[in-house]
């Protein structure tokens, strides 16, 4: 999934980027509001982290104009802590408001929570005759329900949500099984094998990336 990080301070962008990359997100950067709008026009952005005080165009105006192009979830990032500033952000459609200084880990947790809500609102993913119903937690191939275990479903959905991104086994263990899981890489490999078998003719959408892990890749 693509995250657009918008801040005129390169150091802050780099810190946020580092933590997001660890979680497997693709990160695009912009140094001001105008650049952010241009990126939204070019890229399929899933979430925006937007600073307020920036040259050329501030975060408030940028979000207003972006919302006219596409309704993208947004976290406002600012040194301003006054309630008034937060209310302005929420009024223009911001999903969350994080004040500086901030914890990068907490920011990533907020990103995950918002994306989870956003994903939950979409009902289906379709890749040819492979479809995933996120409301019912069902998977179909050629209109026939595929019987997946809950963990196989979670693994498939995480791969789909990070389509075309190579994910390490460690990333999959952390994000699908959880930080407190004490299994090893073989757990991921075993579940990938059974998931592929269950997907039948769509087994090849889960691609092995040598010396890295796996990724979901679908070509029309």
C-alpha positions in Angstrom: 0.0 0.0 0.0 1.2 3.5 -0.8 1.6 6.2 1.9 2.3 9.8 0.9 4.4 11.6 3.5 4.2 15.4 3.2 6.5 17.6 5.3 9.0 20.3 4.5 11.5 18.9 6.9 13.4 16.1 5.2 14.6 14.6 8.5 11.0 14.1 9.7 10.1 12.5 6.3 13.0 10.2 6.6 12.1 9.0 10.1 8.5 8.3 9.1 9.6 6.7 5.9 12.0 4.3 7.7 9.3 3.1 10.1 6.7 2.6 7.3 9.2 0.7 5.1 9.8 -1.7 7.9 6.1 -2.5 7.9 6.1 -3.1 4.2 4.5 0.1 3.0 5.5 1.9 -0.2 6.4 5.5 0.7 6.2 8.5 -1.6 7.5 11.9 -0.3 6.5 15.5 -0.9 7.9 18.7 0.6 4.9 21.0 0.3 1.2 21.0 -0.4 1.4 21.6 -4.1 3.8 18.7 -4.5 1.4 16.5 -2.6 -1.5 17.4 -4.9 0.7 16.5 -7.9 1.6 13.1 -6.4 -2.1 12.4 -5.7 -2.8 13.0 -9.4 0.0 10.7 -10.5 -0.1 7.9 -7.9 -2.8 5.6 -6.4 -2.3 6.8 -2.8 -3.9 4.8 0.1 -3.2 7.2 2.9 -1.6 10.6 3.5 0.5 11.9 6.4 0.3 15.7 6.1 2.1 18.5 8.0 0.3 21.8 8.4 3.0 24.5 8.2 4.7 24.2 4.8 5.8 26.6 2.1 3.8 27.2 -1.2 0.6 25.6 0.2 -0.2 24.6 3.8 -1.6 21.3 4.8 -5.1 22.5 5.4 -5.5 23.9 1.8 -3.7 20.9 0.3 -6.2 18.4 2.0 -9.1 20.5 0.9 -8.0 20.3 -2.7 -7.0 16.6 -2.5 -10.5 15.7 -1.1 -11.9 17.2 -4.3 -9.8 14.9 -6.4 -10.1 11.7 -4.3 -11.3 10.8 -0.8 -8.0 9.6 0.7 -7.6 8.9 4.4 -5.3 11.4 6.0 -3.4 11.9 9.3 -2.6 15.6 10.0 0.9 16.1 11.6 1.6 19.4 13.4 3.4 21.2 16.2 0.1 23.0 16.9 -1.6 21.5 19.9 -4.6 23.9 20.2 -8.0 22.4 20.1 -9.0 24.9 17.4 -6.4 23.6 15.0 -7.5 20.1 15.5 -11.1 21.0 14.9 -10.2 22.7 11.6 -8.5 19.5 10.5 -11.4 17.3 11.4 -13.8 19.7 9.7 -12.0 19.3 6.4 -12.1 15.5 6.6 -8.8 14.6 8.4 -9.0 11.1 10.0 -6.5 11.7 12.8 -4.4 14.4 14.2 -0.9 13.8 15.6 1.1 16.5 17.4 4.9 16.9 17.3 7.1 15.6 18.8 5.6 12.2 18.2 6.4 8.5 18.5 7.0 7.0 15.1 5.7 3.6 16.4 2.5 5.2 17.5 2.1 7.0 14.2 2.5 3.7 12.4 -0.1 2.1 14.7 -2.5 4.9 13.7 -1.7 4.4 10.1 -2.6 0.7 10.4 -5.8 1.4 12.3 -7.0 3.9 9.7 -6.1 1.6 6.8 -7.9 -1.3 8.5 -11.1 0.8 8.8 -10.7 1.9 5.2 -10.2 -1.6 3.9 -13.2 -2.8 5.9 -15.4 -0.4 4.1 -14.6 -1.9 0.7 -16.7 -5.0 0.0 -14.7 -7.0 -2.6 -11.4 -7.4 -4.4 -11.6 -9.0 -7.8 -8.7 -10.5 -9.7 -10.2 -12.3 -12.7 -12.5 -14.9 -11.2 -10.7 -14.8 -7.9 -12.7 -12.6 -5.5 -12.3 -11.7 -1.9 -15.4 -10.5 0.1 -13.9 -8.6 3.0 -17.3 -8.1 4.7 -18.1 -11.9 4.9 -14.4 -13.0 5.0 -15.0 -15.3 2.1 -12.9 -16.1 -0.9 -14.2 -17.4 -4.3 -12.7 -18.9 -7.4 -15.0 -19.2 -10.4 -17.9 -18.4 -8.0 -17.1 -21.4 -5.8 -16.2 -20.7 -2.2 -12.7 -21.6 -1.2 -12.4 -23.0 2.3 -9.6 -21.2 4.0 -8.6 -21.2 7.7 -8.8 -17.8 9.4 -5.0 -17.5 9.3 -4.9 -18.3 5.6 -7.5 -15.7 4.9 -5.6 -13.1 7.0 -2.4 -14.0 5.2 -4.0 -13.7 1.7 -5.7 -10.3 2.6 -2.4 -8.9 3.9 -0.6 -9.9 0.7 -3.4 -8.4 -1.4 -3.4 -5.1 0.6 0.3 -4.9 -0.1 0.0 -5.9 -3.8 3.3 -6.0 -5.7 5.3 -5.3 -2.6 7.9 -8.0 -1.6 7.3 -8.9 2.0 9.8 -10.7 4.2 8.8 -13.7 6.3 9.5 -11.6 9.4 7.1 -8.9 8.2 4.4 -11.5 7.6 4.9 -13.1 11.0 4.7 -9.7 12.7 1.6 -8.4 10.8 -0.4 -11.6 10.3 0.5 -13.6 13.4 1.4 -10.7 15.8 4.4 -9.4 17.7 4.0 -12.0 20.5 4.0 -15.0 18.1 7.0 -17.3 18.8 6.9 -19.3 15.6 9.6 -19.3 12.9 9.8 -18.7 9.1 8.6 -22.3 8.4 5.2 -21.2 9.8 4.9 -18.7 6.9 6.2 -21.2 4.3 3.7 -23.8 5.4 0.7 -21.5 5.3 1.8 -20.1 1.9 1.9 -23.7 0.5 -1.6 -24.6 1.8 -2.9 -21.2 0.6 -1.6 -21.8 -2.9 -3.1 -25.2 -3.0 -6.5 -23.9 -1.9 -6.4 -21.1 -4.6 -6.1 -23.7 -7.3 -5.5 -22.1 -10.7 -4.7 -18.8 -8.9 -1.9 -20.3 -6.9 0.7 -18.3 -8.9 -0.7 -14.9 -7.7 1.5 -15.6 -4.6 5.0 -15.1 -5.9 8.2 -16.3 -4.2 10.8 -13.5 -4.0 14.2 -15.1 -3.6 16.1 -14.2 -0.5 13.2 -12.0 0.6 9.8 -13.7 1.0 6.6 -13.4 -0.9 4.4 -10.9 -2.8 0.9 -10.9 -4.3 1.1 -10.2 -8.1 -1.8 -10.4 -10.5 -1.6 -9.7 -14.2 -4.7 -9.2 -16.4 
